[in-house]
């Protein structure tokens, strides 16, 4: 009797443990979690794909009968490069960076038409299509100078085109724009030619300015020569005044020099023996004599007298020199 009682108790515990295990298994199979930034839809073995979209959190399903399909609705970056041709038939390589995500309200439609890899199915084809249609409207140079306009046109058309597939484009940007090696070399050669042309124009302008400067300088020298000739013709003493000024400058330079040298009247541009002196030369002879005397005292270390150093000067105007 005791063994029978224990047998009944053991069978009851086994049944309870099985029931608990069944409840736990059913609970884990009936519940599933949708992570943040995701959405889910349910595929039923009886009715097919349901139209309801389940949000983040803990959700219920019928085990074996229903299967959840979870989509990531966060923006995903993708870089697409497309070689295309410009309006002037130049080959252009454009790289486009696209941020795309599925429309959360149309996930059942996306699943029916495109599946889970909707980006790979749609984006490469529509990006190539839009890029070729937009780039063909511009020349190669305009693609560089009007890059913002090209980017805006590509973005607008690509957003509209992706909306047909229930795909939302958060951002579209041109990241790289390059041309063929031949076109790049041609552009560089053109720039070099333009710079050389500008340099040649500058040289021509400089030559014109120098020519004008020489003409003005020549006219000024001719005018000065004319005035000088008129001054000499009208006043013969002007030439003698110039001689005295030259002598004064030379003697001043000699006085400031540490070297000792012999100095005669000819070196000072003064022809003292000239008998054609006028009243102006006579009035200025005192000052000139002082200058000559200062220069003559530097001839030797023994302070040679002026009569020995410059006999021509001492013989003609001794009283002015002594003064």
PLY file of the C-alpha trace (Angstrom):
ply
format ascii 1.0
element vertex 323
property float x
property float y
property float z
element edge 322
property int vertex1
property int vertex2
end_header
0.00 0.00 0.00
2.85 2.34 0.85
4.52 1.68 -2.50
1.30 2.45 -4.30
0.98 5.74 -2.50
4.55 6.71 -3.44
3.90 5.70 -7.02
0.91 7.95 -7.20
2.87 10.86 -5.73
5.73 10.32 -8.20
3.37 10.29 -11.13
1.75 13.48 -9.94
5.11 15.28 -9.64
6.13 14.12 -13.09
2.92 15.41 -14.55
3.36 18.76 -12.78
6.91 19.13 -14.01
5.80 18.37 -17.52
3.04 20.91 -17.27
5.45 23.56 -16.01
7.91 22.76 -18.81
5.13 23.01 -21.36
4.04 26.37 -19.97
7.61 27.71 -20.02
8.22 26.47 -23.56
4.91 27.86 -24.73
5.68 31.18 -23.09
9.07 31.46 -24.75
7.63 30.51 -28.11
4.59 32.71 -27.87
6.51 35.88 -26.93
9.23 37.70 -28.88
10.99 41.05 -28.48
11.36 43.82 -31.07
14.52 45.86 -30.43
14.74 49.63 -30.69
14.87 50.98 -34.23
13.11 47.86 -35.58
9.62 46.86 -36.62
8.08 43.42 -37.18
5.37 41.86 -39.30
3.80 38.41 -38.91
3.68 35.65 -41.49
0.90 33.17 -40.77
0.84 29.65 -42.16
-2.91 29.97 -42.58
-3.48 33.51 -43.88
-0.06 34.47 -45.23
1.58 37.84 -44.59
-0.44 40.08 -42.29
-0.78 43.84 -42.79
-0.26 44.79 -39.17
3.10 46.25 -38.16
4.32 45.54 -34.63
6.32 48.17 -32.78
9.20 47.90 -30.33
8.84 45.82 -27.21
7.35 42.45 -26.23
4.85 40.96 -28.72
2.74 37.77 -28.94
2.58 35.10 -31.63
1.15 31.63 -32.01
3.97 29.09 -31.96
4.60 27.19 -35.20
1.57 28.85 -36.76
3.00 32.38 -36.92
6.52 33.59 -37.74
7.77 37.18 -37.03
9.79 39.06 -39.68
11.84 41.91 -38.19
13.01 44.92 -40.24
15.67 47.48 -39.30
14.10 50.90 -39.96
17.20 52.93 -39.07
18.98 54.92 -41.80
21.69 52.87 -43.47
24.55 54.52 -45.42
25.49 53.23 -48.83
28.09 54.49 -51.31
27.39 54.01 -55.00
29.79 54.90 -57.86
28.48 55.36 -61.36
30.45 56.17 -64.54
28.39 58.37 -66.82
28.74 60.87 -69.66
28.38 64.66 -69.65
26.68 66.87 -72.21
29.96 67.39 -74.08
30.59 63.61 -74.14
33.18 63.54 -71.36
33.41 60.50 -69.10
32.56 61.40 -65.50
32.90 59.17 -62.45
30.49 60.21 -59.69
30.29 58.68 -56.22
27.05 59.16 -54.30
26.47 58.58 -50.59
22.87 57.66 -49.76
21.19 57.31 -46.36
18.10 55.11 -46.80
15.54 53.35 -44.65
12.28 51.49 -45.30
8.91 53.15 -44.74
7.66 51.64 -41.44
4.02 51.89 -42.50
4.57 49.88 -45.69
6.73 47.03 -44.44
4.28 44.31 -45.62
4.36 45.74 -49.13
8.17 45.92 -49.09
8.33 42.32 -47.88
5.99 41.11 -50.62
7.70 43.03 -53.46
11.36 43.28 -52.48
12.10 41.09 -49.49
14.71 41.79 -46.84
17.48 42.99 -49.21
15.43 45.84 -50.67
18.41 48.29 -50.68
20.53 46.03 -52.88
17.62 45.43 -55.24
16.55 49.05 -55.70
19.25 51.64 -54.94
21.96 50.70 -57.49
19.52 50.76 -60.40
17.71 53.99 -59.56
20.94 55.82 -58.60
22.54 54.98 -61.96
19.38 56.00 -63.77
19.09 59.39 -62.04
22.80 60.20 -62.25
22.96 59.55 -65.98
19.85 61.63 -66.68
21.05 64.60 -64.59
24.72 64.62 -65.58
23.78 64.49 -69.28
22.27 67.98 -68.90
25.59 69.64 -67.96
29.00 70.11 -69.52
32.07 68.82 -67.73
33.06 72.31 -66.58
29.52 73.02 -65.34
29.62 69.90 -63.18
32.41 71.58 -61.21
31.18 75.17 -61.15
27.52 74.22 -60.54
28.07 71.23 -58.28
25.47 72.33 -55.73
22.81 72.62 -58.42
23.67 69.14 -59.72
23.52 67.71 -56.20
20.10 69.26 -55.55
18.68 67.92 -58.81
20.00 64.42 -58.09
18.57 64.50 -54.56
15.09 65.65 -55.61
14.73 63.12 -58.42
16.21 60.27 -56.40
13.91 60.90 -53.42
10.87 60.88 -55.69
12.04 57.73 -57.46
12.76 55.84 -54.21
9.33 56.73 -52.84
7.81 54.49 -55.52
9.47 51.55 -53.74
8.45 52.71 -50.22
12.06 53.65 -49.43
12.81 56.89 -47.61
16.09 58.67 -48.44
17.32 60.75 -45.51
20.26 62.30 -47.35
21.89 62.24 -50.78
25.33 63.78 -51.33
27.97 63.76 -54.08
31.19 62.67 -52.38
33.48 62.34 -55.40
33.54 63.79 -58.89
36.37 62.89 -61.25
37.06 62.96 -64.97
39.15 60.89 -67.34
42.92 61.32 -67.43
42.79 62.82 -70.95
40.27 65.46 -69.95
42.22 66.33 -66.79
45.42 66.77 -68.82
43.57 68.95 -71.34
42.20 71.18 -68.57
45.65 71.58 -67.04
47.13 72.47 -70.44
44.38 75.05 -70.96
45.07 76.63 -67.59
48.80 76.80 -68.34
48.11 78.43 -71.72
45.83 81.02 -70.10
48.45 81.85 -67.48
51.12 82.24 -70.16
48.81 84.51 -72.17
48.20 86.67 -69.11
51.92 86.83 -68.44
52.58 87.89 -72.05
49.93 90.62 -71.75
51.58 91.89 -68.58
54.98 91.98 -70.30
53.51 93.91 -73.24
51.91 96.41 -70.86
55.22 96.77 -69.01
57.06 97.39 -72.29
54.51 100.06 -73.25
54.94 101.77 -69.88
58.74 101.68 -70.14
58.54 103.13 -73.66
56.30 105.93 -72.44
58.65 106.56 -69.55
61.64 106.84 -71.88
59.74 109.26 -74.11
58.87 111.48 -71.17
62.44 111.29 -69.86
63.86 112.18 -73.29
61.49 115.12 -73.60
62.53 116.33 -70.15
66.23 116.03 -70.98
65.71 117.86 -74.26
63.85 120.62 -72.44
66.61 120.84 -69.82
69.27 121.01 -72.51
67.35 123.80 -74.25
67.04 125.80 -71.05
70.71 125.25 -70.25
71.75 126.45 -73.69
69.58 129.52 -73.35
71.07 130.27 -69.91
74.63 130.00 -71.24
73.81 132.11 -74.27
72.17 134.88 -72.28
74.57 134.80 -69.28
78.17 133.68 -69.95
78.89 133.78 -66.23
76.60 130.80 -65.71
79.28 128.39 -66.97
81.85 129.85 -64.62
79.40 129.53 -61.76
79.05 125.85 -62.57
82.83 125.46 -62.54
83.07 127.07 -59.12
80.32 124.82 -57.77
82.11 121.74 -59.12
85.37 122.87 -57.56
83.65 123.40 -54.22
82.21 119.89 -54.25
85.54 118.29 -55.23
87.51 120.16 -52.59
84.93 119.29 -49.94
85.27 115.62 -50.79
89.09 115.85 -50.65
88.99 117.57 -47.25
86.93 114.78 -45.74
89.25 112.10 -47.12
92.05 110.53 -45.02
94.27 110.16 -48.10
96.84 112.80 -49.06
97.23 113.82 -52.67
98.49 116.57 -54.94
95.79 118.86 -56.23
96.05 121.46 -58.96
93.58 123.92 -60.35
92.77 121.79 -63.40
91.47 119.03 -61.15
88.97 121.50 -59.73
87.76 122.50 -63.20
89.11 126.02 -62.58
91.22 127.59 -65.29
92.67 130.38 -63.15
94.76 131.69 -66.05
91.68 132.31 -68.14
91.62 136.04 -68.87
87.93 136.00 -69.79
86.78 136.07 -66.15
83.93 138.35 -65.35
82.73 140.20 -62.32
80.81 137.20 -60.98
83.92 135.01 -60.90
85.89 137.77 -59.18
83.28 138.19 -56.46
83.26 134.48 -55.72
87.03 134.00 -55.79
87.42 134.53 -52.06
85.26 131.55 -51.17
86.92 129.39 -53.82
90.36 130.37 -52.57
89.48 129.23 -49.08
88.36 125.86 -50.39
91.51 125.42 -52.50
93.70 126.40 -49.56
92.04 123.78 -47.35
92.64 121.13 -49.97
96.24 122.20 -50.65
97.31 121.95 -46.99
96.76 118.18 -47.17
99.35 117.60 -49.91
102.25 116.49 -47.67
102.81 115.60 -44.03
105.02 118.77 -43.60
102.09 121.04 -44.63
103.60 122.16 -47.93
102.86 125.82 -48.65
100.28 126.57 -51.24
102.85 128.15 -53.57
104.72 124.83 -53.79
101.63 122.59 -54.02
99.67 124.67 -56.54
101.91 127.33 -58.11
99.28 128.15 -60.72
96.75 129.13 -58.06
99.18 130.99 -55.80
100.58 132.98 -58.69
97.21 134.27 -59.84
95.28 135.07 -56.64
97.55 135.02 -53.60
95.58 137.65 -51.70
92.32 135.71 -52.01
93.98 132.48 -50.86
95.58 134.18 -47.88
92.21 135.56 -46.93
0 1
1 2
2 3
3 4
4 5
5 6
6 7
7 8
8 9
9 10
10 11
11 12
12 13
13 14
14 15
15 16
16 17
17 18
18 19
19 20
20 21
21 22
22 23
23 24
24 25
25 26
26 27
27 28
28 29
29 30
30 31
31 32
32 33
33 34
34 35
35 36
36 37
37 38
38 39
39 40
40 41
41 42
42 43
43 44
44 45
45 46
46 47
47 48
48 49
49 50
50 51
51 52
52 53
53 54
54 55
55 56
56 57
57 58
58 59
59 60
60 61
61 62
62 63
63 64
64 65
65 66
66 67
67 68
68 69
69 70
70 71
71 72
72 73
73 74
74 75
75 76
76 77
77 78
78 79
79 80
80 81
81 82
82 83
83 84
84 85
85 86
86 87
87 88
88 89
89 90
90 91
91 92
92 93
93 94
94 95
95 96
96 97
97 98
98 99
99 100
100 101
101 102
102 103
103 104
104 105
105 106
106 107
107 108
108 109
109 110
110 111
111 112
112 113
113 114
114 115
115 116
116 117
117 118
118 119
119 120
120 121
121 122
122 123
123 124
124 125
125 126
126 127
127 128
128 129
129 130
130 131
131 132
132 133
133 134
134 135
135 136
136 137
137 138
138 139
139 140
140 141
141 142
142 143
143 144
144 145
145 146
146 147
147 148
148 149
149 150
150 151
151 152
152 153
153 154
154 155
155 156
156 157
157 158
158 159
159 160
160 161
161 162
162 163
163 164
164 165
165 166
166 167
167 168
168 169
169 170
170 171
171 172
172 173
173 174
174 175
175 176
176 177
177 178
178 179
179 180
180 181
181 182
182 183
183 184
184 185
185 186
186 187
187 188
188 189
189 190
190 191
191 192
192 193
193 194
194 195
195 196
196 197
197 198
198 199
199 200
200 201
201 202
202 203
203 204
204 205
205 206
206 207
207 208
208 209
209 210
210 211
211 212
212 213
213 214
214 215
215 216
216 217
217 218
218 219
219 220
220 221
221 222
222 223
223 224
224 225
225 226
226 227
227 228
228 229
229 230
230 231
231 232
232 233
233 234
234 235
235 236
236 237
237 238
238 239
239 240
240 241
241 242
242 243
243 244
244 245
245 246
246 247
247 248
248 249
249 250
250 251
251 252
252 253
253 254
254 255
255 256
256 257
257 258
258 259
259 260
260 261
261 262
262 263
263 264
264 265
265 266
266 267
267 268
268 269
269 270
270 271
271 272
272 273
273 274
274 275
275 276
276 277
277 278
278 279
279 280
280 281
281 282
282 283
283 284
284 285
285 286
286 287
287 288
288 289
289 290
290 291
291 292
292 293
293 294
294 295
295 296
296 297
297 298
298 299
299 300
300 301
301 302
302 303
303 304
304 305
305 306
306 307
307 308
308 309
309 310
310 311
311 312
312 313
313 314
314 315
315 316
316 317
317 318
318 319
319 320
320 321
321 322
